[in-house]
Amino acid sequence: MNSLENQLLIAMPTLGDPYFNKTVTYICEHNDEGAMGLIINVPVNLNLNELLAQLEDDEDSQDLSIQNEHTDKLQQCVLSGGPVAQERGFVLHSPQNCWNSSLSLTDDIMITTSKDILLALGTEAAPENFVVTLGYAGWGPGQLEEELKSNSWLTTPADKEILFNTPIEQRWKKATENIGIDIAHLSADIGHA
């Protein structure tokens, strides 16, 4: 089995699941036990500032509000990382080794579920690039491989430009362009030769 870790999974128009319609998913882990990824192009109706305010309400004694010149980053949309554990947050970020539970996925990308990084977002201590998601996408053993065989997905190596700098609404189009496909030519119809 070839691992799909550090690949972008691009939903084909033929994918019947409405949750994954035109999604781009960054695959964080893929092995014999299944796969785990974060959808990077489906915003929830929440920005980082609002998420931090909700966390502050949950944490009576801790002040998570941040006031400084870097708060424009806090207007960034929070994304729906997938249908599993939607109450749990994940942060994909550029490398920094100062966060609890950050794991290096590549030389350019780390992941953490620790709240300590949230305290730094909007400050000079924040990673240069980051994406915050709620929930994740998961596949059981062999499930993703079967979906690939049925042409539900395209794959391409992860591109940190798409992950961190491309506007959310353009990520699906940009990911398909990275593999040389014009989305105007992708059809939802399945044909047979």
QUIVENJO-V372415 format. One record per residue. N is the residue number from 1. RES is the residue in one letter. PHI is phi in whole degrees, 0 to 359 (NA if undefined). PSI is psi in whole degrees, -180 to 180 (* if undefined). BURIAL is 1 if it has 24 or more other ideal C-beta (glycine too) atoms within 12 Angstrom, else 0. Layout:
N,RES,PHI,PSI,BURIAL  N,RES,PHI,PSI,BURIAL
//
This chain:
1,M,NA,129,0  2,N,274,129,0  3,S,287,142,0  4,L,259,13,1  5,E,302,141,1  6,N,63,33,1  7,Q,244,155,1  8,L,263,130,1  9,L,259,118,1  10,I,252,120,1  11,A,291,131,1  12,M,282,152,1  13,P,301,-21,1  14,T,280,-11,0  15,L,297,120,1  16,G,283,-16,0  17,D,282,114,0  18,P,298,-24,0  19,Y,295,-33,0  20,F,258,13,1  21,N,302,120,0  22,K,53,40,1  23,T,266,157,1  24,V,237,125,1  25,T,240,127,1  26,Y,276,121,1  27,I,274,115,1  28,C,273,-36,1  29,E,213,138,1  30,H,207,118,1  31,N,208,-167,0  32,D,297,-19,0  33,E,271,-6,0  34,G,131,-158,1  35,A,218,154,1  36,M,221,134,1  37,G,211,171,1  38,L,238,124,1  39,I,291,132,1  40,I,247,13,1  41,N,221,24,1  42,V,237,100,1  43,P,286,149,1  44,V,262,168,1  45,N,279,61,0  46,L,199,135,1  47,N,256,174,1  48,L,299,-39,1  49,N,301,-44,1  50,E,292,-38,0  51,L,297,-45,1  52,L,297,-37,1  53,A,297,-40,0  54,Q,295,-40,0  55,L,296,-39,1  56,E,298,-40,0  57,D,297,-35,0  58,D,284,-26,0  59,E,251,86,0  60,D,312,-47,0  61,S,269,-13,0  62,Q,261,131,0  63,D,264,107,0  64,L,262,-2,1  65,S,289,140,1  66,I,237,127,1  67,Q,234,105,0  68,N,194,-173,0  69,E,288,-7,0  70,H,261,11,0  71,T,290,-10,0  72,D,299,-31,0  73,K,296,-24,1  74,L,282,-5,1  75,Q,276,-8,0  76,Q,302,140,1  77,C,291,143,1  78,V,277,142,1  79,L,252,155,1  80,S,274,107,1  81,G,286,-16,1  82,G,155,176,1  83,P,279,-7,1  84,V,263,136,1  85,A,50,55,0  86,Q,292,-10,0  87,E,273,-5,0  88,R,258,134,0  89,G,264,146,1  90,F,229,140,1  91,V,237,117,1  92,L,271,133,1  93,H,209,161,1  94,S,291,157,1  95,P,302,131,0  96,Q,202,133,1  97,N,258,26,0  98,C,251,10,0  99,W,253,142,1  100,N,299,138,0  101,S,60,17,0  102,S,286,134,1  103,L,244,138,0  104,S,278,122,0  105,L,267,-37,1  106,T,212,-177,0  107,D,293,-22,0  108,D,253,-12,1  109,I,223,132,1  110,M,236,162,1  111,I,227,144,1  112,T,214,155,1  113,T,244,6,1  114,S,280,140,0  115,K,289,-18,1  116,D,299,-31,0  117,I,291,-32,1  118,L,298,-35,1  119,L,298,-27,1  120,A,268,-17,1  121,L,298,132,1  122,G,91,0,1  123,T,243,173,0  124,E,293,-18,0  125,A,280,-11,0  126,A,295,151,1  127,P,299,154,1  128,E,301,-43,0  129,N,233,142,1  130,F,201,154,1  131,V,226,131,1  132,V,250,128,1  133,T,235,156,1  134,L,247,123,1  135,G,86,175,1  136,Y,210,167,1  137,A,257,136,1  138,G,226,149,1  139,W,228,140,1  140,G,283,177,0  141,P,305,125,0  142,G,77,-11,0  143,Q,295,-47,0  144,L,295,-40,1  145,E,301,-42,1  146,E,295,-41,0  147,E,295,-35,1  148,L,293,-41,1  149,K,297,-31,0  150,S,271,13,0  151,N,62,35,0  152,S,279,-23,1  153,W,224,153,1  154,L,248,155,1  155,T,232,150,1  156,T,209,149,1  157,P,304,143,1  158,A,301,146,1  159,D,231,113,1  160,K,296,-22,1  161,E,295,-44,0  162,I,293,-45,1  163,L,298,-44,1  164,F,251,-27,1  165,N,242,-16,0  166,T,279,134,1  167,P,306,141,0  168,I,310,-47,1  169,E,290,-9,0  170,Q,254,-1,0  171,R,293,-39,1  172,W,295,-47,1  173,K,298,-46,0  174,K,295,-40,1  175,A,295,-40,1  176,T,292,-37,1  177,E,296,-33,1  178,N,298,-25,1  179,I,257,12,1  180,G,83,23,0  181,I,248,131,0  182,D,270,117,0  183,I,298,-19,1  184,A,295,-22,0  185,H,263,-3,0  186,L,278,130,1  187,S,245,150,0  188,A,279,-9,0  189,D,274,139,0  190,I,259,125,0  191,G,251,163,0  192,H,232,136,0  193,A,278,*,0
//
